[in-house]
Amino acid sequence: MARLSRISPVGVPVHLIQRGNNRQSCFAALEDYSAYVGWLKEYSKQYAVDIHAWVLMTNHVHLLCTPQQEGAISQMMQSLGRRYVQYFNCNGQQKPDTCLGSVSMKFPLEFERGQIAQC
């Protein structure tokens, strides 16, 4: 049975957490962090998601973002995950499909206008 779509209302800031499968490492070298951030910027623009902040840890990622279109966060994370997992696995870091796990979302976040700066 297919997983239900995640709710991510347009214009509402969301805190995303993406962990490595079984809490394994997602990043093995500095180049891995750079690749992830580069594709995050690319896909956030493509799918109209404002990225306010990110924290990349060795085995998980935190993102603070706001979707500007319906379904934008899911599309962005799916594209980013596919691209990064392919990159990571091609570099011999992990067995196929073991790099990134599921994404959890927490919202709504309350903030005053202008409190969050664009990255």
Secondary structure, DSSP 4 states (H G I P E B T S, - for coil): -PPPPPP--TT--EEEEEEEGGG--S--SHHHHHHHHHHHHHHHHHTTEEEEEEEE-SSEEEEEEEESSTTHHHHHHHHHHHHHHHHHHHTTSSSTT-SEEEEEEE------TTSS---
